[in-house]
Structures are given as C-alpha cells and as structure tokens.
Amino acid sequence: MRTAPAFWRHDGVLARLLTPVAAVVSAVTAMRIAQPGWRAPVPVICCGNATVGGAGKTTVVLDLAERLQARGLAVHILSRGYGGSIRGPHRITTDDSADRAGDEPLLLAERAPTWIGTNRRSTAELAAAAGADILLMDDGLQNPSLCKDLSLLVIDGLSGFGNGRTLPAGPLREPVIACAARCQAAVIIGDDEAGALALLPRNLSVLRAGLVQTGPIDDLRGRRVLAFAGIAVPEKFFRGLEAAGAVVAARIPRPDHQAYTGAEIETLLRQAETLDAVPVTTPKDAVRLPLGIRAKIKVVGVELAWKNSQAIERLLDRVTAVRGV
C-alpha cells in the first residue's frame, strides 16, 4: 500500500468534493457484504478494521492464536497474502519469501499454520481438512465468503478513522456504523488520540490494549538509533522506541509492504554509521530485507498488553462454547 493521502487525516474541500464518489463506493461495498457466506465446520474469528491499511490486526491475531493454543486448540490462520504474488490457496512453508507470500503471513506462520488465498472459503476448507480446531482471519471484515463466529473491529488509537469518510474521500472501506454492526467488540490499540471511540455505537463492547516492545529493546536504551519502518503507521514504531528510552537520531518512514533493494539498505546502513546510530526496524520489515543484510539490523517487535485480559478471554469462551470446541 502506498502512503495514504494527507487529506484522509483531516476533512477538507477535496474530501467533500469526492463524497459523491464515496457514496457509490459505500453502496457497492454494502451490496457485496450482504451476500451470504459459507459456515465452516470449525469456529471462525475475524480480526479486521474499517480503514484501508493497518490498525494492528496482525498483532491481535498473534495474541489470540497464543491464547487459543494455550487452551489446547489447533489454530490455523487465514490471510489474503497482501503484497505477495501467490493467489493460493497455499500453506506457508519455510521456503516462502515475502515477495511470494506477503510479509505478514510469514510472521503469522511463526506462531501457527498459516494459509493464504484470495478465496477465503477455499483456504478455510483446506485448513479445516488439515486439522484446524479454529480459524483466525487476519483481515476480512468486508469479505462475506465466510460466516464469522466472532468479529473484532481493530482500531489504531493514533490514526483512528481518519476524516471519517469512505474511499476515495477518506480511509474508510465502509461507514463505521455499518462495520461495527457486524462486530461483537472493538479493540482500540493505544490511546484514543483520534477520537474513534466517539464514532462507535454505544452498545458495542470496547476493549483496550497497549503495545509492549519485544526483542533487543533493553540493549537500545540510551543508545542512538536510526529507525526505519514500512508499516501502516510508522510513527507508532518511532514513538515506541523513544518511550523505551532509545534516542531516535533519524526516523525514516516507508510505504506499507514496499520491498527493499540491497542498494536502499546499504544507503540506510551508511547513514546509520554517519550518525553513529544503530539501525533498527520492525519484524514486518525484516522479512522483506535481503537475507545477507538482516543480521546487520536490530529488529524490535511488539506484542499486545490488554488493559483487561479477562474481557478477551470471555469472548473466546463464548465462541468455543457455542461451537463446542
């Protein structure tokens, strides 16, 4: 995904001029979503968002996979494989690369068996046949092909819903109210700096979570770092490093999912050397780096820290109880 237009963050003339087109997009999306879906033989949990780009869905999926695995369940993850050339259905293997499978599926496959494919039903059928007790969808709230037992609306507290308008006038895939109506809960990650909570229905359960950095973060406290990130909201990564005590000498945002060339990375490494800084990036970026260069760069990831972990466990209880898992 390329960098989002600046006017998506703030309402303005251009956004209003595009509103008639946005209305057509919303209507077409609503008709597509209304189509009946297939009910898999095992429970399906979907972590999605209302906006294009990331909101923390993959981080939530990784957390839920670990929780469900702790219950003794065989968890399989479904992903579209955005950014990869494989259309699937395909189960991720150690031979797959980011350019073939997409970057996020490679990270997901480190936690649980992961399938990619544009046809969600086909991937679900294969995963169920391969022994899945429960399926986790990374994205897919706007995909009607699978019936969901639990849908979570994941929201990035920093960017929220942008200007609150649908494509192309804003970042929304569909109106917030329409999306929230199909969800059992919303998950706001980080402080609600963009006022997303005010746009949600009052009867929707809202769970709150923060991000805790993982990896060699302790070694970076007090050290100068050159941070680069090609994720949906690079600023979250930069802020996290600063909050952990690193001195961010340079912050280099890149488009989400964009591949790196060897020449680009060598330029970053030279810049880091000039600044007397440690080059640091995210796990999602690391899987897109040329193999010979990855060892030269520190990788700092994140994991969820729920404000009330019992709330998410209760939602998982309902899914497993209803479907008898």
C-alpha positions in Angstrom: 0.0 0.0 0.0 1.3 3.4 -0.9 1.4 6.3 1.6 -2.2 7.5 2.4 -3.2 10.9 1.1 -2.7 13.7 3.7 -6.4 14.8 3.3 -7.6 11.5 4.6 -6.4 12.6 8.1 -8.4 15.9 8.1 -11.7 16.8 6.5 -11.5 19.4 3.8 -12.5 20.6 0.4 -11.0 17.7 -1.6 -12.7 15.2 0.7 -16.1 16.9 0.3 -15.7 17.0 -3.5 -15.1 13.3 -3.5 -18.1 12.5 -1.3 -20.5 11.6 -4.2 -18.0 9.0 -5.4 -17.6 7.8 -1.9 -21.3 7.2 -1.6 -21.2 5.0 -4.7 -18.3 3.0 -3.2 -20.2 2.6 0.0 -23.3 1.3 -1.7 -21.4 -1.2 -3.8 -19.5 -2.4 -0.7 -22.7 -2.8 1.2 -24.3 -4.9 -1.6 -21.2 -7.2 -1.7 -21.0 -7.6 2.1 -24.7 -8.6 2.2 -24.1 -11.8 0.2 -24.5 -15.0 2.2 -21.3 -16.8 3.4 -20.3 -20.3 3.9 -20.2 -21.7 7.5 -17.0 -23.6 8.2 -17.1 -26.8 10.2 -15.0 -25.1 12.9 -15.3 -21.6 14.5 -14.1 -18.6 12.6 -12.7 -15.5 14.4 -12.0 -12.4 12.3 -9.8 -9.5 13.2 -10.4 -6.7 10.8 -10.7 -2.9 10.5 -12.9 -0.3 8.9 -10.0 1.5 7.2 -7.5 0.6 4.5 -4.0 0.0 5.8 -3.1 -1.5 9.1 -4.6 -0.9 12.5 -2.9 -3.7 14.4 -4.9 -6.6 13.1 -1.9 -8.9 12.8 -0.7 -8.2 16.3 -4.2 -9.1 17.6 -4.3 -12.3 15.6 -0.9 -13.3 17.0 -2.1 -12.7 20.6 -5.4 -14.6 20.1 -3.5 -17.5 18.5 -1.4 -17.9 21.5 -4.4 -17.7 23.9 -6.3 -20.3 21.9 -3.2 -22.6 21.7 -2.9 -22.3 25.5 -6.4 -23.9 25.6 -5.0 -26.9 23.6 -6.7 -25.9 20.3 -5.2 -26.4 16.9 -5.2 -22.8 15.5 -4.9 -22.1 11.8 -4.6 -18.6 10.4 -6.1 -17.3 7.2 -4.6 -14.4 5.3 -5.1 -12.8 1.9 -1.3 -12.6 1.5 -1.3 -8.9 0.5 1.8 -7.9 -1.3 2.7 -11.4 -2.4 2.4 -13.0 -5.8 0.7 -16.2 -4.7 -3.0 -16.2 -5.1 -3.5 -19.5 -3.3 -4.8 -21.4 -1.6 -1.4 -22.1 -0.2 0.0 -23.1 3.1 3.1 -21.1 4.2 6.3 -23.0 4.3 9.8 -22.2 5.3 10.7 -21.8 1.6 8.3 -18.9 1.1 9.6 -15.4 0.7 7.9 -12.0 1.3 7.6 -11.3 -2.4 5.8 -14.6 -3.0 3.6 -14.8 0.2 3.5 -11.3 1.6 5.3 -10.1 4.7 2.5 -10.6 7.3 1.8 -14.3 6.5 5.5 -15.1 7.2 5.2 -13.6 10.7 1.9 -15.3 11.3 3.4 -18.7 10.3 5.9 -18.4 13.1 3.0 -18.7 15.5 0.6 -21.1 13.8 -0.1 -22.9 10.5 -1.0 -20.1 8.1 -2.8 -20.2 4.8 -3.0 -17.5 2.1 -5.5 -17.1 -0.7 -7.9 -14.6 -2.2 -10.7 -17.2 -2.0 -11.3 -17.3 1.8 -13.7 -20.3 1.6 -11.1 -22.4 -0.3 -8.4 -21.7 2.3 -10.8 -22.3 5.1 -11.8 -25.7 3.7 -8.2 -26.8 3.3 -7.3 -25.6 6.8 -10.2 -27.4 8.4 -9.3 -30.6 6.4 -5.7 -30.2 7.7 -6.9 -30.5 11.3 -7.7 -26.9 12.4 -9.9 -26.7 15.5 -10.5 -23.0 15.0 -9.7 -20.4 12.2 -8.3 -16.9 12.7 -8.8 -14.5 9.9 -6.2 -11.7 9.6 -8.5 -9.1 7.9 -11.7 -9.9 6.2 -14.5 -8.0 7.9 -15.6 -6.8 4.4 -15.3 -10.3 2.9 -18.7 -12.1 3.1 -17.5 -15.5 1.8 -17.0 -16.9 5.4 -19.5 -16.7 8.2 -17.8 -15.4 11.4 -18.4 -16.6 14.9 -16.6 -13.6 16.4 -15.7 -10.4 14.6 -13.3 -7.8 16.2 -13.0 -4.3 14.9 -9.4 -3.3 15.4 -8.7 0.4 15.7 -5.4 2.2 15.8 -5.7 4.8 18.6 -3.2 7.2 16.8 -5.0 7.4 13.4 -8.5 6.2 14.3 -10.9 6.5 11.4 -9.1 9.4 9.8 -11.5 12.1 8.5 -14.4 9.6 8.9 -15.2 9.4 5.2 -15.2 6.4 2.9 -13.0 5.8 -0.1 -11.8 7.8 -2.0 -12.8 10.7 0.2 -11.3 9.1 3.2 -9.6 5.9 4.5 -12.8 4.0 5.4 -13.7 0.8 3.5 -17.2 1.3 4.7 -19.0 3.6 7.2 -18.0 2.9 10.8 -21.6 2.2 11.9 -22.1 -0.4 9.2 -18.8 -2.2 10.1 -19.4 -2.0 13.8 -22.9 -3.5 13.4 -21.3 -6.8 12.3 -18.8 -6.9 15.2 -19.1 -8.2 18.7 -16.4 -5.9 20.1 -13.9 -3.2 19.1 -10.3 -3.3 20.1 -8.6 0.1 20.5 -4.8 -0.1 20.5 -3.1 2.7 22.3 -4.6 6.0 23.5 -7.6 7.1 21.5 -5.9 10.2 20.2 -8.1 10.5 17.1 -11.5 10.3 18.9 -12.5 6.9 17.4 -14.5 5.9 20.5 -17.0 8.7 19.9 -17.9 7.3 16.5 -18.6 3.8 17.8 -22.2 2.6 18.7 -22.7 2.9 22.5 -23.8 -0.7 22.7 -20.6 -2.1 21.2 -18.1 -3.6 23.7 -14.8 -1.8 23.6 -11.6 -3.5 24.7 -8.4 -1.5 25.2 -4.8 -2.6 24.7 -1.4 -1.1 24.5 1.8 -2.3 22.8 4.9 -3.6 24.6 8.1 -3.8 22.6 9.9 -7.1 22.3 13.4 -8.1 21.0 16.6 -6.3 21.9 14.9 -3.2 23.3 16.8 -3.3 26.6 20.1 -3.1 24.7 18.9 0.1 22.9 18.0 2.2 26.0 20.2 5.3 25.9 21.7 4.5 22.5 21.3 6.4 19.3 19.2 4.6 16.7 18.3 5.0 13.0 14.7 3.7 12.8 13.1 2.8 9.6 9.6 1.2 9.2 7.4 0.3 6.2 4.2 -0.3 8.1 0.8 1.4 8.0 1.7 3.9 10.8 5.5 4.2 11.1 5.1 6.9 13.8 3.9 4.2 16.2 7.2 2.4 15.9 9.3 5.6 16.3 7.3 6.6 19.4 7.7 3.2 20.9 11.4 3.3 20.6 11.5 6.7 22.3 9.2 5.6 25.0 11.5 2.7 25.7 14.5 5.0 26.1 16.2 4.9 22.7 17.5 8.1 21.2 16.0 8.2 17.7 18.6 10.1 15.7 16.7 9.5 12.4 13.2 8.3 11.6 12.6 7.0 8.1 9.0 6.1 7.2 8.4 4.0 4.1 5.2 2.8 2.3 3.5 -0.2 3.9 4.5 -3.6 2.4 7.0 -2.0 0.0 10.0 -4.2 -0.9 13.6 -3.2 -0.1 16.5 -3.3 -2.5 20.0 -4.0 -1.5 21.1 -0.5 -2.6 18.4 1.1 -0.4 19.5 -0.9 2.7 23.2 -0.1 2.1 22.3 3.6 2.0 20.5 3.3 5.3 23.4 1.5 6.8 25.8 4.2 5.7 23.5 6.8 7.1 23.4 5.0 10.4 27.2 4.8 10.5 27.5 8.6 9.8 25.0 9.3 12.7 26.8 6.8 15.0 23.4 5.1 15.3 22.2 1.5 15.5 19.9 0.6 12.5 16.5 -0.6 13.8 13.4 -1.9 12.1 10.2 -3.9 12.6 9.8 -7.7 12.2 7.4 -7.0 9.3 10.2 -5.0 7.5 12.9 -7.5 8.4 11.2 -10.3 6.4 11.4 -8.1 3.4 15.1 -7.4 3.7 17.8 -9.3 1.6 19.0 -12.3 3.7 22.6 -11.2 3.8 21.7 -7.9 5.4 19.2 -8.8 8.1 22.0 -9.7 10.6 23.3 -6.1 10.5 20.0 -4.6 11.7 18.3 -4.8 15.1 14.7 -6.0 15.0 12.2 -4.7 17.6 8.7 -6.1 17.6 5.6 -5.5 19.7 3.0 -7.6 21.5 -0.4 -6.7 23.0 -0.8 -5.8 26.6 -4.6 -5.9 27.3 -6.0 -3.5 29.9 -8.4 -6.3 30.9 -7.3 -9.7 29.6 -10.3 -11.3 31.1 -12.6 -9.5 28.7 -11.0 -11.0 25.6 -10.9 -14.4 27.3 -14.7 -14.2 27.9 -15.2 -13.5 24.2 -13.2 -16.6 23.3 -15.1 -18.6 25.9 -18.4 -17.8 24.0 -17.0 -18.8 20.7 -15.6 -22.1 21.9 -18.8 -22.9 23.9 -21.3 -22.2 21.2 -19.4 -24.3 18.6 -18.5 -27.0 21.1 -14.7 -26.7 20.7 
